[in-house]
Amino acid sequence: MSEADRSALEEISIRNLGVIENAVVPFTKGLNVLTGETGAGKTMVLTALALILGGKSDQDLIRSGSERLSAAGIFRLSKKSEPELKELLKTHDPEIENNRLLFTRSVSSDGKARANLGGVAVPASVLANFGEELIEIHGQSANVRLTKTVRQRELLDRYAGEKFAEKLSRYRDDYQSYHELSKNIAELKVALKKRDQEIADLEELVEAYAKIRPNSGELSNVENDISRLDSIEDLRAGAAMADNVLNSESENVLISLAIARRSLESIKGKDAQLDEIREALVESILNLNDVAADLSRYTENLDLDPNALANAQDRRAQLNSIIKKFGKNPDKYQALEEIIVDAEKAKARIIDLTGGEDRITALSKELEASFQVLQDSAQKISGLRAASAKKLGNLVTTEVRQLAMPHATFSLKINTYDSAEIKNYSINGLDEVLMIFASHSGGELLPIAKAASGGELSRLMLALEVVIAESEPLGTYVFDEVDAGIGGKAAIEVGRRLSALSKNAQVIVVTHLAQVAAWADNHLVVIKSESGVITESSITKVAGAERESEIARMLSGQEESAIAKEHAKELLTIVRG
């Protein structure tokens, strides 16, 4: 992919950030270089870039005496945006003018930060998500990340290209499908286990109910019977005495009342008031006759079943036992009523719950088929990674040998785990990628964390990006301290490789080395004023004699030195030539 087909950072504007009061930094295609004396504010430009890309905000960055800092960046988008970027644009729908997208960030002295994308307020994380699709920043932390196996796999996968990305995406779909199906089976098994327990509980309820056969309201009735039977002798004595008063053959209340009624009958019709009394007496006598008959039957029945009390107590115990085992309501009478209802519904519920094993069997067969698909997909991924790793190792070795390490060797070791074990699968496949390196001929290839110094690690990262940039769509690469720990011929070669990278993508470099700066297509100088404040005019593009003076200053510390200027001209001639 050529640079013309990629996105690019066109401009960063900065207000009240660190020592920078107000500055606009223009960038072009090709290699952009930022130079300047130590403390001039070069790093603040990268700090502003980090802010607009969703980095951590800090009120300590606000320029002394100011209430707020702000930073903004304009990206020109590619006309052939990648799917991930297209999806982000569709989701957040920022305003895009002339194919330009504006990122802004502000931080106030009270620590509150705001982020905007295309004029729309967004969380800082959204800026970060967009930034990942537009720009790659390399500094000391990025070089340290290179020693992590996760980062090493990411770089290899980036190099492997679009075909690999499609296969990896398909594998991840297969991986998600397998685990979702496995999760469904596990959840169904848990549900069936609970179901089996529920069926067992229902069957136990049905069995207990069938044995006891409780009736609605029965517990209250049984307890009343027990209370009555438990006082049988007192009831018998009291009832017998009352029965004797009402039903005695020789003399009883009813006989006396009958005599009274006949007396009143003999004078019936002579006094209305007395007639009312007679009628009341007649009604009372009829009621007492009923009471006397009931009392006689009650007295007779007290002696019918000598085992009634024991039977009632046994029945109460049965009812209490089923309530204790199956009751849910604290009110025992209500609990029994609910048990009766549950028991009557239990058989139908058991029928509803029966089955489910057939579903697990069917899903398990699906899972076996899904695993086969996952296995095949993972093996294809591993094969593509192995081929890409060999090619990448050779290309990076060629690149790094041109960075003043003529006998260095770089390779990628891939450990592929057993595909028969599901535990070995991850969202990225079966592979563990390890970058190994030797800086001199015959040296043992060791993990780069052990084998490469800080300067070698920076150059190795540069070599990787030069190779990878040819096959990936990223528009802008930023390097800070890529020249750390090197000089002379090595620095010339670092500049040469940065220039090579800029043929495929926009490159922005902060450097202290003239040998790197000499390769710039756009050379920007940050100049610190006497007051220590950088104004808009303090960041300028230099060319011709001005650029020669800056290169001379970087070589000798004296921009007006005639010898240094001659060296600067010679260096620029070598680079052009």
C-alpha positions in Angstrom: 0.0 0.0 0.0 1.5 3.4 -1.1 1.6 6.5 1.1 -1.0 8.1 -1.1 -3.5 5.5 -0.1 -3.0 6.0 3.6 -4.2 8.4 6.3 -1.9 11.1 7.6 -1.6 13.6 10.5 -1.6 17.1 8.9 -1.3 19.4 11.9 -1.2 19.6 15.7 -2.1 22.9 17.5 -1.1 23.3 21.1 -2.1 25.9 23.7 -0.7 26.2 27.3 1.0 22.8 27.4 4.1 22.7 29.5 6.5 25.4 28.2 4.4 25.8 25.0 2.1 28.8 25.1 0.8 28.6 21.5 2.1 26.6 18.6 0.9 25.0 15.4 3.0 22.1 14.1 2.5 21.3 10.4 3.3 17.8 9.1 3.6 16.6 5.5 3.9 13.2 3.9 7.3 11.5 4.0 9.7 11.8 6.8 9.0 14.6 9.4 11.8 15.4 11.8 11.5 17.5 15.0 14.8 18.8 16.4 15.8 21.5 18.9 17.9 22.0 22.0 17.3 20.0 25.1 14.3 21.4 27.0 13.0 23.3 23.9 9.7 21.4 24.0 10.1 18.6 21.4 8.6 16.1 23.8 5.7 18.3 24.5 4.6 17.9 20.9 4.4 14.2 21.5 2.6 14.7 24.8 0.0 16.8 22.9 -0.3 14.0 20.4 -0.8 11.4 23.2 -3.5 13.6 24.7 -5.5 13.9 21.4 -5.2 10.1 21.0 -7.0 9.5 24.3 -4.0 9.4 26.6 -4.1 10.1 30.4 -4.8 13.7 31.2 -2.9 15.5 34.0 -3.5 19.1 35.2 0.2 19.3 36.0 0.8 19.6 32.3 -1.0 23.0 32.2 1.4 25.9 31.6 2.1 27.9 34.7 -0.4 30.8 35.1 -3.0 29.3 32.7 -6.4 27.8 33.6 -6.6 25.3 30.8 -4.6 23.5 28.2 -5.9 22.3 24.8 -4.5 20.3 21.9 -6.0 19.5 18.6 -5.0 17.3 15.7 -6.2 17.1 12.1 -6.0 13.7 10.3 -6.6 13.3 6.6 -8.4 10.1 6.2 -7.7 7.5 3.5 -10.2 7.2 0.7 -9.9 3.4 1.2 -10.5 3.2 4.9 -10.1 -0.2 6.5 -13.2 -2.1 7.8 -12.3 -1.3 11.5 -12.1 2.4 10.9 -15.3 2.3 8.7 -17.1 0.6 11.6 -15.9 3.3 14.1 -17.0 6.1 11.8 -20.4 4.4 11.3 -20.9 4.0 15.1 -19.9 7.5 16.2 -20.7 9.5 13.1 -18.3 12.4 13.6 -18.4 15.4 11.3 -15.8 15.0 8.5 -15.0 18.0 6.4 -13.0 17.6 3.1 -12.0 14.1 4.3 -10.4 15.6 7.5 -11.2 14.5 11.0 -10.5 16.8 14.0 -9.4 15.4 17.3 -9.5 17.8 20.3 -8.7 17.5 24.0 -8.7 20.0 26.8 -7.7 19.8 30.5 -8.7 22.4 33.1 -6.8 23.3 36.3 -9.4 21.5 38.4 -8.5 18.2 36.6 -11.6 18.0 34.4 -10.8 16.8 30.9 -12.9 16.9 27.7 -12.6 15.1 24.5 -14.2 15.8 21.1 -14.1 14.0 17.8 -15.3 15.8 14.7 -17.1 18.4 16.9 -18.9 15.7 18.9 -18.2 15.2 22.7 -16.9 11.6 23.2 -15.1 9.6 25.9 -11.3 9.7 25.7 -11.5 5.9 24.9 -13.2 6.7 21.6 -10.2 8.9 20.6 -7.9 6.0 21.5 -10.0 3.6 19.4 -9.7 5.9 16.4 -6.0 6.5 17.0 -5.3 2.8 16.9 -6.5 2.7 13.3 -4.5 5.8 12.2 -1.2 6.0 14.0 1.5 3.9 15.8 3.7 5.6 18.4 7.1 4.1 19.4 9.1 5.3 22.4 10.9 3.6 25.3 7.6 2.0 26.5 6.8 0.6 23.1 10.3 -0.9 22.8 9.8 -2.6 26.2 6.5 -3.9 25.0 8.4 -5.5 22.2 9.9 -8.0 24.7 6.4 -9.3 25.6 5.3 -12.4 23.7 1.8 -11.0 23.2 3.2 -8.0 21.4 5.5 -10.2 19.3 2.5 -12.3 18.1 0.6 -9.0 17.3 3.5 -7.8 15.1 3.8 -11.2 13.3 0.0 -11.2 12.7 0.2 -7.6 11.4 2.9 -8.6 8.9 0.9 -11.8 7.8 -1.5 -9.5 5.9 -5.1 -9.4 4.8 -5.5 -13.1 4.0 -4.2 -14.1 7.4 -6.4 -11.5 9.0 -9.5 -13.0 7.3 -8.5 -16.5 8.5 -7.9 -15.3 12.0 -11.2 -13.5 12.1 -12.9 -16.7 10.9 -11.0 -18.7 13.5 -12.2 -16.3 16.2 -15.8 -16.8 15.1 -15.3 -20.6 15.3 -13.7 -20.2 18.7 -16.6 -18.1 20.0 -19.1 -20.5 18.5 -17.5 -23.5 20.2 -17.3 -21.9 23.6 -20.9 -20.5 23.3 -22.1 -24.1 22.5 -20.0 -25.5 25.3 -21.5 -23.0 27.7 -25.0 -23.8 26.6 -24.4 -27.5 27.2 -23.0 -26.8 30.7 -25.9 -24.6 31.6 -28.4 -27.2 30.3 -26.6 -29.9 32.4 -26.9 -27.7 35.5 -30.6 -27.1 34.7 -31.2 -30.8 34.2 -29.4 -31.6 37.5 -31.8 -29.1 39.1 -34.6 -30.7 37.2 -33.7 -34.2 38.4 -33.7 -32.9 42.0 -37.1 -31.1 41.4 -38.6 -34.3 40.0 -37.3 -36.3 42.9 -38.9 -33.8 45.3 -42.2 -33.8 43.5 -42.3 -37.6 43.4 -41.6 -37.7 47.2 -44.5 -35.2 47.7 -46.8 -37.3 45.5 -46.0 -40.4 47.5 -46.4 -38.7 50.9 -49.7 -37.1 49.7 -51.0 -40.5 48.5 -50.3 -42.1 51.9 -51.9 -39.3 54.0 -54.5 -37.9 51.7 -55.1 -34.7 53.7 -58.3 -32.7 53.2 -58.8 -29.0 53.1 -59.3 -27.7 56.7 -58.6 -31.1 58.2 -55.9 -30.0 60.6 -58.2 -27.5 62.3 -60.9 -30.2 62.6 -58.5 -32.8 64.0 -57.1 -30.4 66.6 -60.7 -29.6 67.7 -61.5 -33.3 68.0 -58.4 -33.9 70.1 -59.3 -31.0 72.4 -62.8 -32.5 72.8 -61.7 -36.1 73.3 -59.0 -35.1 75.7 -61.7 -33.7 78.0 -64.2 -36.6 77.5 -64.9 -37.2 81.2 -65.7 -33.6 81.9 -67.8 -33.4 78.8 -69.6 -36.6 79.8 -70.4 -35.4 83.3 -71.6 -32.0 82.3 -73.6 -33.3 79.4 -75.2 -36.0 81.5 -76.3 -33.5 84.2 -77.8 -31.2 81.5 -79.5 -34.2 79.9 -81.0 -35.3 83.2 -82.4 -31.8 83.7 -84.0 -31.9 80.3 -84.9 -35.5 79.8 -85.5 -37.1 83.2 -88.5 -39.5 83.2 -89.8 -38.6 86.6 -89.4 -34.8 86.5 -87.7 -32.5 84.1 -87.8 -28.9 83.0 -89.7 -29.7 79.8 -92.6 -31.3 81.8 -92.8 -28.2 84.0 -92.8 -25.9 80.9 -95.5 -28.0 79.4 -97.7 -27.4 82.4 -97.0 -23.7 82.2 -97.9 -23.7 78.5 -101.3 -25.5 79.2 -102.1 -22.9 81.9 -101.6 -20.1 79.5 -103.5 -21.9 76.8 -106.6 -22.0 79.1 -106.7 -18.2 79.1 -105.8 -17.7 75.5 -107.4 -14.6 73.8 -108.2 -12.7 77.0 -105.1 -10.5 77.0 -103.0 -9.7 74.0 -99.8 -9.1 76.0 -100.2 -12.4 77.8 -100.8 -14.1 74.4 -97.4 -12.8 73.2 -95.8 -14.3 76.3 -97.5 -17.6 75.7 -96.2 -17.6 72.0 -92.7 -16.9 73.2 -92.9 -19.8 75.7 -94.2 -22.2 73.0 -91.2 -21.3 70.7 -88.8 -21.7 73.6 -90.3 -25.1 74.5 -89.8 -26.2 70.8 -86.2 -25.0 70.9 -85.5 -26.8 74.2 -87.0 -30.0 72.8 -84.4 -29.8 69.9 -81.7 -29.0 72.4 -82.7 -32.0 74.6 -82.7 -34.3 71.6 -79.2 -33.1 70.5 -77.9 -33.4 74.0 -79.2 -37.0 74.3 -77.4 -38.0 71.0 -74.2 -36.2 72.1 -74.2 -38.1 75.4 -74.7 -41.4 73.6 -72.0 -40.8 71.1 -69.3 -40.0 73.7 -69.0 -43.6 74.4 -69.1 -45.0 70.8 -65.3 -45.1 70.0 -62.9 -45.6 72.9 -59.9 -45.2 70.4 -61.0 -41.9 68.9 -58.5 -39.8 70.9 -55.6 -42.0 69.9 -56.7 -42.0 66.3 -57.1 -38.2 66.2 -53.6 -37.8 67.7 -52.1 -40.1 65.1 -53.8 -38.2 62.3 -52.5 -34.9 63.6 -49.0 -36.3 63.7 -49.3 -37.4 60.1 -50.5 -34.0 59.0 -47.8 -32.2 60.9 -45.1 -34.4 59.4 -46.1 -33.6 55.8 -46.3 -29.9 56.8 -42.8 -30.0 58.3 -41.3 -31.7 55.2 -43.1 -29.9 52.4 -44.6 -26.8 53.9 -43.4 -23.4 52.8 -45.8 -21.1 54.7 -45.1 -20.2 58.3 -48.8 -20.6 59.1 -49.3 -24.4 59.4 -52.9 -24.3 58.4 -52.2 -22.4 55.2 -49.1 -24.5 54.6 -51.3 -27.6 54.5 -53.7 -26.0 52.0 -50.7 -25.1 49.8 -49.4 -28.7 50.0 -52.7 -30.0 48.8 -52.6 -27.7 45.8 -49.0 -28.5 45.0 -49.6 -32.2 45.3 -52.5 -32.1 42.9 -50.3 -30.3 40.3 -47.2 -32.4 40.9 -48.0 -35.2 38.4 -48.5 -32.7 35.6 -45.3 -30.9 36.5 -43.3 -34.2 36.5 -44.5 -34.9 33.0 -43.4 -31.4 31.9 -40.0 -31.8 33.4 -39.3 -35.3 31.9 -36.9 -35.3 28.9 -33.9 -33.1 28.1 -31.2 -35.8 27.8 -31.9 -36.1 24.1 -31.2 -32.4 23.8 -27.8 -32.7 25.5 -27.0 -35.7 23.3 -27.8 -33.6 20.2 -25.8 -30.6 21.4 -22.8 -32.8 22.3 -22.7 -34.0 18.8 -22.8 -30.4 17.6 -19.9 -29.6 19.9 -17.8 -32.4 18.5 -18.4 -31.1 15.0 -17.7 -27.5 16.2 -14.4 -28.7 17.7 -13.4 -30.3 14.4 -14.1 -27.0 12.6 -12.1 -25.1 15.3 -9.2 -27.5 15.1 -9.0 -27.2 11.3 -9.2 -23.4 11.5 -6.5 -23.3 14.2 -4.2 -25.5 12.1 -4.6 -23.2 9.1 -3.7 -20.2 11.3 -0.6 -22.0 12.6 0.5 -22.9 9.1 0.1 -19.3 7.8 1.9 -18.0 10.9 4.9 -20.4 10.4 5.2 -19.3 6.7 5.0 -15.6 7.7 7.4 -16.0 10.6 10.1 -17.4 8.3 9.7 -14.7 5.7 9.6 -11.9 8.4 12.6 -13.3 10.1 14.7 -13.1 6.9 13.5 -9.7 5.9 14.1 -8.2 9.4 17.5 -9.8 9.5 18.3 -8.0 6.2 17.0 -4.7 7.5 18.7 -4.9 10.9 22.1 -5.7 9.3 21.9 -2.4 7.5 21.5 -0.7 10.9 25.2 -1.0 11.9 24.6 -4.6 13.1 26.2 -6.5 10.1 26.3 -9.9 11.7 22.9 -9.8 13.6 20.3 -12.5 13.1 16.6 -12.2 13.9 14.1 -15.1 13.9 10.7 -16.0 15.2 10.2 -19.2 17.1 6.6 -20.6 17.1 5.5 -23.1 19.7 2.2 -24.7 18.6 0.3 -26.6 21.3 -1.5 -29.9 20.9 -4.6 -29.3 18.9 -6.4 -32.3 20.5 -6.7 -30.5 23.9 -9.3 -27.7 24.0 -7.5 -26.1 27.0 -4.6 -25.2 24.5 -6.8 -23.0 22.4 -7.0 -19.2 22.9 -8.8 -16.4 21.0 -5.6 -16.2 18.9 -5.1 -19.9 18.1 -2.7 -22.5 19.4 0.6 -20.6 18.9 3.0 -18.9 21.2 5.3 -16.5 19.3 8.8 -15.8 20.5 11.2 -13.4 18.8 14.8 -14.5 19.1 18.0 -12.5 18.3 21.7 -12.7 18.2 23.8 -9.5 17.6 26.9 -11.2 16.4 27.9 -14.0 14.2 27.8 -17.4 15.8 25.9 -16.1 18.8 23.1 -18.1 20.4 19.6 -17.0 19.4 18.0 -15.8 22.6 14.7 -14.0 23.4 15.2 -10.4 22.5 14.6 -9.4 26.1 17.8 -11.1 27.0 19.8 -10.7 23.8 19.2 -7.0 22.7 20.5 -3.9 24.4 18.3 -0.7 24.5 19.8 0.7 21.4 19.6 -2.6 19.6 16.0 -3.0 20.6 15.1 0.4 19.1 16.8 -0.5 15.8 15.1 -3.9 15.8 11.7 -2.2 16.3 12.5 0.1 13.4 13.5 -2.8 11.2 10.2 -4.5 12.0 8.1 -1.5 11.2 10.0 -0.9 7.9 9.1 -4.5 6.8 5.6 -4.6 8.2 4.6 -1.1 6.9 4.7 -2.5 3.3 1.8 -4.8 4.0 -0.4 -3.0 6.5 -2.7 0.1 6.1 -1.5 2.2 9.0 -0.9 5.8 7.9 1.4 7.4 10.5 4.4 6.1 12.5 5.9 8.2 15.3 9.3 7.5 16.8 10.7 9.0 20.0 14.3 8.2 20.9 14.7 5.7 18.1 18.3 6.9 17.9 19.0 6.3 21.7 22.5 4.9 22.3 23.8 5.1 18.7 25.8 7.6 16.6 28.0 7.8 13.6 27.4 5.2 10.8 24.7 3.5 12.8 22.8 6.8 13.0 23.1 7.3 9.3 21.6 3.9 8.7 18.7 4.6 11.1 17.9 7.7 9.2 18.1 5.7 5.9 15.6 3.1 7.2 13.3 5.8 8.5 13.4 7.4 5.1 12.6 4.0 3.5 9.7 3.6 5.9 8.4 7.0 4.9 8.0 5.9 1.3 5.1 3.7 2.4 3.7 5.8 5.3 4.0 9.2 7.0 6.8 9.1 9.6 7.4 11.6 12.5 10.6 11.4 14.4 12.0 13.4 17.4 15.8 13.2 17.3 19.0 14.7 18.6 21.1 13.3 15.9 22.1 15.2 12.7 22.6 11.9 10.9 18.9 11.1 11.3 17.6 14.7 10.8 19.5 14.9 7.5 17.0 12.5 5.9 14.0 14.7 6.6 11.5 15.7 4.0 10.0 18.1 6.5 12.4 19.5 9.1 10.8 21.3 12.0 12.9 23.1 14.6 11.6 23.9 18.1 13.3 27.1 19.4 13.1 28.2 23.0 12.7 31.9 23.6 14.7 33.8 26.2 11.7 33.9 28.5 11.4 30.1 28.4 8.0 30.4 26.5 7.4 28.9 23.1 5.2 30.9 20.8 3.8 30.0 17.4 6.8 31.4 15.6 9.1 29.2 17.7 8.3 26.0 15.7 9.4 26.6 12.1 10.1 24.6 9.1 13.8 25.0 8.0 15.3 24.5 4.5 18.4 25.6 2.7 20.9 27.6 4.8 18.6 27.5 7.8 18.6 23.8 7.7 22.3 23.6 7.2 22.7 25.8 10.4 20.4 23.5 12.4 22.3 20.4 11.2 25.6 22.2 12.1 24.3 22.9 15.6 23.3 19.3 16.1 26.8 18.2 15.0 28.8 20.6 17.0 26.5 22.6 19.3 27.6 25.8 17.3 25.3 26.7 14.4 27.6 29.4 13.3 30.7 27.3 13.2 32.1 27.2 9.6 33.6 23.8 10.1 30.3 22.5 11.4 28.5 24.0 8.5 30.8 22.3 6.0 30.2 19.0 7.8 26.5 19.7 7.6 26.6 20.4 3.9 28.6 17.2 3.4 26.1 15.2 5.4 23.1 16.6 3.4 25.0 15.8 0.2 25.6 12.2 1.2 21.9 11.8 2.1 20.7 13.3 -1.2 23.1 11.3 -3.1 
